[in-house]
């Protein structure tokens, strides 16, 4: 059955689309609005959402629990709390223009990768919590990672960027496949006691000798002093190749 296309211009169009009991395509490109309001499509059967780049803000829970949503064709700048939470079919998202992401915005989605845009500085609590298939992460210019931000994801390796200053409680909790951490920051980011709880980290790479001493004595980083070593890109590549060839994910 060919999917129905709803052209969304008015509130009446939204109400009609949200009552539809089968997957549908929402064409928001005719609307002049720049905001998707809170809860506006929550729980609907929207499969593909098309909108102009001028739609800058996605409101709180705007698409929460839209379990059929696979494609959001926009370039938002602000994504509010739980905007796409529990969108269990959402595998990709364009983050290039995003400068603010709310708490739990993408928790329990099916995202495979996250590439932070240059203007995004903070990942709030639970942003990607429960994204079991999230394996590739580029933190860009992120300065802070919130509590539970990447908990229960499929990350095997993470590079901590130079700008990073703090990592929240249980930020990587239950990332059972996380084995490799590359630290580009010369000063140890503030780590919490349980930031890495439930991981299986085997190697932590540090940029230079001076930084290595700081990491080995920094609060909570010191717990991992015995697996720290200086960055050697050839060794890192060999180690990542080893993980790729020998580390087989299960239950994913």
SERO-4910 file (N, C-alpha, C, O; in steps of 0.05 Angstrom, whole numbers):
BEGIN
 pado doro    nc1    nc2    nc3   cac1   cac2   cac3    cc1    cc2    cc3    oc1    oc2    oc3
  Unk    A     17    -24      0      0      0      0     18     25      0     35     28     17
  Unk    A     13     43    -18     28     68    -20     22     85      3     -1     89     11
  Unk    A     43     97     15     39    113     39     25    139     32     30    152     12
  Unk    A      7    147     50     -7    172     46     11    196     53     26    195     72
  Unk    A      9    217     37     24    241     42      5    262     53    -15    269     41
  Unk    A     11    273     77     -4    295     88     11    321     85     34    323     95
  Unk    A      0    340     71     12    366     68      3    382     93    -20    387     97
  Unk    A     23    390    109     17    403    135     20    433    132     43    443    128
  Unk    A     -2    447    135     -1    477    134    -14    488    159     -4    507    171
  Unk    A    -36    476    168    -51    486    191    -52    466    213    -45    443    209
  Unk    A    -62    475    236    -66    456    259    -86    435    252    -84    412    262
  Unk    A   -105    441    235   -125    422    226   -111    399    211   -119    376    214
  Unk    A    -92    406    195    -77    385    180    -62    366    199    -61    342    194
  Unk    A    -51    377    220    -36    361    239    -54    342    254    -48    319    257
  Unk    A    -77    352    262    -96    335    276   -106    312    259   -109    290    268
  Unk    A   -110    318    233   -119    298    215    -98    277    211   -104    253    211
  Unk    A    -73    285    208    -51    267    204    -47    249    228    -42    225    226
  Unk    A    -48    261    252    -43    246    276    -65    225    282    -60    207    299
  Unk    A    -87    228    270   -109    208    274   -106    185    254   -120    164    257
  Unk    A    -89    188    235    -86    167    214    -73    142    227    -53    145    242
  Unk    A    -84    118    222    -75     94    235    -53     78    221    -46     56    229
  Unk    A    -43     89    199    -22     76    183      1     95    179     -2    119    183
  Unk    A     24     84    172     48    101    168     42    121    146     29    116    126
  Unk    A     51    146    150     47    167    131     71    185    128     89    185    145
  Unk    A     72    200    107     93    220    102     81    247    108     60    255     98
  Unk    A     95    262    125     86    290    132    103    310    116    127    311    119
  Unk    A     89    325     99    103    346     83     98    373     96     76    385     93
  Unk    A    118    382    111    116    407    126    129    430    110    131    453    120
  Unk    A    136    425     85    151    445     69    135    469     61    145    490     53
  Unk    A    108    466     61     91    488     53     85    507     77     75    529     73
  Unk    A     92    498    101     87    515    125    109    536    128    132    531    121
  Unk    A    101    559    138    120    581    142    130    581    171    147    598    178
  Unk    A    121    562    187    129    561    214    158    553    217    169    539    200
  Unk    A    171    563    238    199    556    243    202    538    268    225    531    276
  Unk    A    180    530    279    180    514    304    161    491    301    138    494    292
  Unk    A    170    467    310    152    445    314    145    445    344    163    443    360
  Unk    A    120    449    350    111    454    378    114    428    395    114    406    385
  Unk    A    116    432    422    117    409    440     94    390    435     71    398    432
  Unk    A    100    364    435     81    342    433     65    342    407     46    327    404
  Unk    A     73    358    388     57    362    364     51    336    348     29    332    338
  Unk    A     71    319    345     67    294    331     72    270    349     75    247    339
  Unk    A     73    274    374     79    253    393     61    228    389     36    230    389
  Unk    A     74    205    386     59    180    384     45    175    358     30    156    355
  Unk    A     49    192    338     36    189    312     50    168    295     70    157    303
  Unk    A     38    162    272     49    142    254     66    154    232     71    141    211
  Unk    A     76    178    237     93    191    216    118    173    211    131    165    229
  Unk    A    123    169    185    145    152    176    168    169    166    191    165    173
  Unk    A    161    189    150    181    208    139    170    236    144    147    242    138
  Unk    A    187    254    154    179    281    160    197    300    143    221    300    146
  Unk    A    184    315    126    198    334    108    193    363    117    170    370    121
  Unk    A    214    378    119    210    407    126    233    423    115    253    413    107
  Unk    A    229    450    115    249    468    105    272    471    126    268    466    150
  Unk    A    296    480    117    318    485    135    311    508    155    325    512    175
  Unk    A    291    524    149    283    546    166    268    537    191    264    552    210
  Unk    A    260    511    192    249    500    217    272    496    236    286    476    235
  Unk    A    275    515    255    299    516    272    296    502    299    315    493    310
  Unk    A    271    499    309    267    489    336    247    465    336    226    467    324
  Unk    A    256    444    349    238    421    353    231    420    382    248    416    400
  Unk    A    205    423    388    196    426    416    197    400    432    202    379    422
  Unk    A    193    404    458    194    381    477    174    359    469    151    364    464
  Unk    A    185    335    467    169    311    459    154    314    433    133    301    429
  Unk    A    164    331    415    150    336    390    145    311    374    124    308    362
  Unk    A    164    292    374    162    267    359    165    243    378    170    221    368
  Unk    A    164    247    403    168    225    422    149    202    416    126    205    411
  Unk    A    161    177    417    145    153    413    133    150    385    114    136    381
  Unk    A    145    164    366    138    160    338    154    136    328    175    139    315
  Unk    A    145    112    334    161     88    330    165     81    300    181     64    294
  Unk    A    150     94    282    153     88    253    171    108    240    179    105    217
  Unk    A    180    129    254    196    151    242    224    141    235    239    133    253
  Unk    A    230    141    209    257    133    200    273    156    189    298    154    188
  Unk    A    260    177    181    274    199    167    263    226    175    239    231    171
  Unk    A    280    243    187    272    270    192    288    288    173    312    292    177
  Unk    A    275    300    154    289    315    133    291    344    139    281    361    123
  Unk    A    303    351    161    306    380    168    334    385    178    350    367    181
  Unk    A    340    410    184    366    419    195    362    437    219    369    460    219
  Unk    A    350    426    240    344    442    264    368    452    279    390    440    277
  Unk    A    364    474    294    386    485    310    381    478    340    401    474    354
  Unk    A    356    477    348    350    472    376    331    448    378    310    447    365
  Unk    A    339    428    394    323    404    398    317    402    428    336    398    444
  Unk    A    292    405    435    285    405    464    284    377    476    287    357    462
  Unk    A    278    377    502    278    352    517    260    331    505    237    336    497
  Unk    A    272    307    502    257    283    493    243    287    466    223    273    461
  Unk    A    253    305    450    240    311    424    237    286    407    216    283    393
  Unk    A    257    268    407    255    244    390    258    219    407    264    197    397
  Unk    A    253    221    433    256    197    450    237    175    442    214    179    435
  Unk    A    247    150    443    232    126    437    223    125    408    204    112    401
  Unk    A    237    140    390    233    136    361    250    113    353    272    116    342
  Unk    A    240     89    357    256     65    356    265     57    328    281     39    325
  Unk    A    254     70    307    263     64    279    281     86    268    291     83    245
  Unk    A    287    106    283    304    129    273    333    121    274    345    118    296
  Unk    A    345    117    250    373    107    249    393    130    243    416    127    250
  Unk    A    385    151    229    403    172    222    391    200    228    367    203    229
  Unk    A    409    219    233    399    246    238    422    266    231    445    260    235
  Unk    A    414    288    219    434    309    211    438    329    234    420    344    241
  Unk    A    462    328    247    468    345    270    485    370    263    492    385    281
  Unk    A    491    374    238    509    395    230    502    423    241    519    438    249
  Unk    A    476    429    240    467    456    248    459    458    278    453    480    288
  Unk    A    458    435    291    448    434    319    467    448    338    491    442    338
  Unk    A    456    466    354    473    480    374    462    475    403    475    484    422
  Unk    A    439    462    405    429    456    432    412    431    430    393    429    414
  Unk    A    418    412    448    402    387    450    393    384    479    409    385    497
  Unk    A    367    379    482    356    377    509    360    349    521    369    331    507
  Unk    A    353    346    546    356    321    560    339    299    548    316    303    541
  Unk    A    351    276    544    337    253    534    326    256    505    308    242    497
  Unk    A    338    275    490    327    282    464    326    258    445    307    256    429
  Unk    A    345    240    447    347    217    428    348    191    443    357    171    431
  Unk    A    340    190    468    342    165    483    324    143    471    302    148    463
  Unk    A    335    119    471    321     96    460    312     99    431    291     90    423
  Unk    A    330    112    415    326    111    386    344     90    375    359     76    389
  Unk    A    344     88    348    360     68    335    384     80    320    394     69    301
  Unk    A    393    104    330    415    118    317    440    100    316    446     86    335
  Unk    A    454    102    293    479     87    290    504    104    295    524     93    304
  Unk    A    502    130    290    524    147    294    516    175    302    493    184    298
  Unk    A    535    190    315    530    217    323    555    234    316    577    228    325
  Unk    A    550    254    300    572    273    292    564    301    301    547    313    288
  Unk    A    576    311    322    568    336    333    575    359    314    597    359    303
  Unk    A    557    378    310    562    402    295    581    420    310    585    417    334
  Unk    A    593    439    296    614    456    308    604    474    330    619    483    346
  Unk    A    578    480    330    567    499    350    555    485    375    546    499    393
  Unk    A    555    459    375    544    444    397    565    441    419    586    430    414
  Unk    A    559    451    443    579    451    465    572    432    488    590    424    503
  Unk    A    547    425    491    539    410    514    519    387    506    500    392    491
  Unk    A    525    364    517    506    341    515    494    338    542    508    332    561
  Unk    A    468    341    544    455    340    570    449    311    579    456    292    565
  Unk    A    437    309    602    431    282    614    415    265    595    396    274    582
  Unk    A    422    240    593    407    219    579    404    224    549    387    211    536
  Unk    A    420    241    537    416    248    509    414    224    491    395    222    475
  Unk    A    432    205    494    432    181    477    429    155    493    436    133    484
  Unk    A    418    158    517    415    135    535    398    113    521    377    118    510
  Unk    A    408     89    522    393     66    511    393     64    481    377     50    469
  Unk    A    411     79    468    414     76    438    432     53    433    456     57    428
  Unk    A    422     29    434    437      5    435    455      1    410    476    -12    412
  Unk    A    447     13    388    462      9    363    482     32    357    495     32    337
  Unk    A    483     52    375    501     75    371    529     66    375    537     59    398
  Unk    A    545     66    353    573     55    355    594     76    348    616     75    358
  Unk    A    587     95    331    606    115    321    598    143    332    576    153    328
  Unk    A    617    155    347    612    181    360    635    200    354    659    193    359
  Unk    A    629    223    344    648    245    340    638    269    357    618    281    351
  Unk    A    653    275    378    645    295    398    649    324    388    640    342    402
  Unk    A    662    328    366    666    355    356    679    374    376    701    369    384
  Unk    A    664    395    384    674    415    403    660    413    430    659    432    445
  Unk    A    649    390    436    634    386    461    651    392    485    674    383    487
  Unk    A    640    407    504    655    414    529    645    399    553    659    396    573
  Unk    A    620    388    551    609    374    574    591    351    565    575    354    547
  Unk    A    594    328    579    577    305    574    560    300    599    571    296    621
  Unk    A    534    300    596    516    298    619    513    270    630    524    250    619
  Unk    A    499    268    653    495    242    666    480    223    648    461    231    634
  Unk    A    489    198    647    476    177    631    475    183    601    460    170    587
  Unk    A    490    202    592    488    211    564    491    189    544    475    187    525
  Unk    A    511    172    547    516    150    528    512    122    541    522    102    531
  Unk    A    497    121    563    493     96    577    479     75    559    461     82    544
  Unk    A    489     51    561    477     28    547    478     32    516    458     25    503
  Unk    A    499     43    506    502     45    477    523     24    468    534     10    484
  Unk    A    526     23    441    544      2    430    572     12    424    586      0    407
  Unk    A    581     34    436    607     45    431    629     26    439    628     14    461
  Unk    A    649     22    421    672      6    427    697     23    432    715     15    446
  Unk    A    697     47    420    719     65    423    709     94    423    690    100    408
  Unk    A    721    111    439    712    139    441    737    157    442    756    152    457
  Unk    A    737    179    426    758    198    427    748    223    442    728    235    434
  Unk    A    761    229    464    753    253    480    768    277    469    793    278    470
  Unk    A    753    296    458    764    319    444    778    338    463    775    337    488
  Unk    A    795    355    452    811    374    468    794    393    485    803    401    506
  Unk    A    770    399    476    753    419    490    738    407    514    728    422    530
  Unk    A    737    381    516    721    368    537    731    375    565    755    373    571
  Unk    A    712    383    582    719    391    610    707    373    631    718    371    653
  Unk    A    684    361    625    671    345    646    655    322    634    643    324    613
  Unk    A    654    300    649    639    276    642    622    268    666    632    264    688
  Unk    A    596    267    661    577    263    683    575    235    694    588    216    684
  Unk    A    560    233    716    555    207    729    543    187    709    524    193    695
  Unk    A    554    163    709    544    141    692    541    149    663    524    138    649
  Unk    A    558    167    654    556    177    626    559    154    606    546    154    585
  Unk    A    576    134    613    580    111    596    572     85    610    582     64    603
  Unk    A    554     87    629    545     64    644    536     41    625    520     46    606
  Unk    A    544     17    631    536     -7    617    542     -6    587    529    -20    571
  Unk    A    563     10    580    573      8    552    593    -16    552    617    -13    554
  Unk    A    581    -39    551    597    -64    556    617    -69    534    635    -86    538
  Unk    A    614    -56    511    633    -59    489    655    -38    488    673    -39    471
  Unk    A    653    -19    506    673      3    506    700     -7    517    702    -14    540
  Unk    A    720     -8    500    746    -19    507    769      1    503    791     -3    514
  Unk    A    764     22    488    786     40    480    778     69    484    757     78    473
  Unk    A    794     85    499    789    114    502    814    129    494    836    124    505
  Unk    A    811    147    475    833    164    466    828    192    477    809    205    470
  Unk    A    846    202    494    843    228    507    861    248    492    885    247    493
  Unk    A    848    267    479    863    289    465    867    313    483    883    330    478
  Unk    A    851    314    505    852    336    524    877    333    542    881    312    554
  Unk    A    893    354    543    918    352    559    912    353    589    927    341    605
  Unk    A    891    367    597    882    367    625    860    347    628    841    347    612
  Unk    A    861    330    648    840    310    652    813    323    655    809    339    673
  Unk    A    793    315    639    765    325    644    756    315    671    764    294    680
  Unk    A    738    330    683    727    322    709    711    296    705    692    295    689
  Unk    A    719    275    719    707    249    717    692    243    743    701    251    764
  Unk    A    669    230    741    654    222    765    660    193    772    670    178    755
  Unk    A    655    186    796    662    159    806    650    137    788    663    116    784
  Unk    A    626    142    778    612    121    763    610    126    733    594    114    719
  Unk    A    626    145    723    624    152    695    628    128    676    615    126    656
  Unk    A    646    110    684    653     88    667    644     61    678    654     40    671
  Unk    A    625     62    697    616     38    710    603     19    690    587     28    673
  Unk    A    610     -6    691    598    -26    674    610    -27    646    599    -40    628
  Unk    A    633    -14    642    648    -16    617    670    -37    619    674    -48    641
  Unk    A    683    -42    597    705    -61    597    730    -48    584    743    -59    567
  Unk    A    736    -23    593    758     -8    581    784    -23    586    791    -30    608
  Unk    A    799    -26    564    825    -40    565    848    -21    561    870    -26    572
  Unk    A    844      1    546    866     20    541    856     49    542    835     55    531
  Unk    A    871     66    555    866     94    555    891    108    546    913    106    558
  Unk    A    889    122    524    912    135    511    913    164    519    893    179    518
  Unk    A    937    174    527    942    201    537    961    215    518    980    203    508
  Unk    A    957    242    514    972    256    492   1002    260    497   1017    260    478
  Unk    A   1011    263    522   1040    267    527   1047    259    556   1029    253    572
  Unk    A   1073    259    562   1082    250    588   1072    267    611   1064    257    632
  Unk    A   1072    293    606   1062    311    627   1033    306    634   1025    305    657
  Unk    A   1017    302    613    989    296    617    985    269    629    967    265    646
  Unk    A   1002    250    622   1000    223    633   1001    223    663    986    210    677
  Unk    A   1020    239    674   1023    241    703    998    254    716    990    246    737
  Unk    A    986    273    702    962    286    712    938    266    713    924    265    732
  Unk    A    935    251    691    913    232    690    917    210    712    897    202    724
  Unk    A    941    201    716    946    180    735    940    188    764    936    171    781
  Unk    A    940    214    769    935    223    796    908    238    799    900    245    821
  Unk    A    895    243    777    869    257    777    847    240    790    847    215    788
  Unk    A    829    253    804    808    239    818    792    221    799    783    231    778
  Unk    A    789    196    806    775    175    791    789    166    766    787    143    759
  Unk    A    804    183    752    821    174    730    843    155    741    851    136    728
  Unk    A    851    161    765    873    145    777    866    116    780    883     99    781
  Unk    A    840    110    781    831     82    783    839     66    758    839     41    758
  Unk    A    845     80    736    852     67    711    881     71    703    889     67    680
  Unk    A    898     79    722    926     85    716    941     63    703    958     67    686
  Unk    A    934     38    710    949     15    700    944      9    671    958     -7    659
  Unk    A    923     21    659    917     16    631    922     40    613    914     41    590
  Unk    A    935     61    625    941     85    610    968     83    596    987     71    607
  Unk    A    969     94    572    995     95    559    994    119    539    973    129    533
  Unk    A   1018    128    530   1020    150    512   1008    144    485   1010    121    476
  Unk    A    996    164    473    984    160    446   1006    152    426   1026    166    423
  Unk    A   1000    131    413   1017    121    390    997    113    369    983     92    371
  Unk    A    995    130    348    973    126    329    975    100    314    955     88    307
  Unk    A    999     91    309   1003     64    296    993     42    314    979     23    305
  Unk    A    999     45    340    990     25    359    960     25    363    947      5    365
  Unk    A    949     50    362    920     53    365    906     40    341    886     25    344
  Unk    A    916     46    317    904     34    293    905      3    294    886    -10    288
  Unk    A    928     -7    302    931    -36    304    911    -48    325    899    -69    320
  Unk    A    908    -33    347    889    -42    368    861    -42    358    845    -60    363
  Unk    A    853    -20    344    826    -18    334    821    -39    312    799    -50    311
  Unk    A    841    -45    296    838    -67    276    834    -93    291    819   -110    282
  Unk    A    849    -97    313    846   -121    328    817   -124    339    805   -145    338
  Unk    A    806   -102    350    779   -102    360    759   -109    338    741   -124    342
  Unk    A    764    -97    315    746   -100    292    745   -130    283    724   -140    277
  Unk    A    769   -142    283    770   -170    274    762   -190    295    751   -211    288
  Unk    A    768   -184    320    765   -205    341    742   -200    360    734   -218    375
  Unk    A    732   -175    361    712   -168    381    685   -169    367    677   -150    353
  Unk    A    670   -190    372    644   -194    359    622   -186    379    621   -197    401
  Unk    A    606   -167    370    584   -158    387    562   -179    387    556   -192    367
  Unk    A    550   -183    410    527   -201    413    503   -185    423    506   -163    435
  Unk    A    480   -195    418    455   -182    426    450   -156    412    434   -140    422
  Unk    A    463   -150    390    460   -125    376    455   -131    346    452   -113    330
***
